[in-house]
Amino acid sequence: MNPVGGAPGLQGVLALRQQILDRNEGLRALQQATDTPVAPAADKPVFGETLKGALEQVNASQNRASELAAAYERGEVTDIAQVMVARQESGVAFEATLQVRNKLLSAYQDIMRMGA
């Protein structure tokens, strides 16, 4: 039975104190677990570097398609299928690059609208 005013008795206070101590121990354990050193971010590729690499691959694909087309026109390559496949691959790569650019631009515009 609680005393007048609904205040907890001695047992209630001791139980509350024990809960606080238990939570405190849990927080200490969590802090020690998260205090482990984190590997430097230098090991991971930066977004700009990844994007640059992808653009270089698209450029190389387009250059290869152009070289094959020029070689076909000179008569050095007789397999038209190889030329057409290279052109299609470079076209698909370029279209994908445009889609990524459009998505990045749209995301940037959305972020800029958030601040306004």
ABEGO torsion letter per residue (X at the ends): XBBBGGBBBAAAAAAAAAAAAAAAAAAAAAAAAAABBBBBAAABBBAAAAAAAAAAAAAAAAAAAAAAAAAAAAGABABAAAAAAAAAAAAAAAAAAAAAAAAAAAAAAAAAAAAX
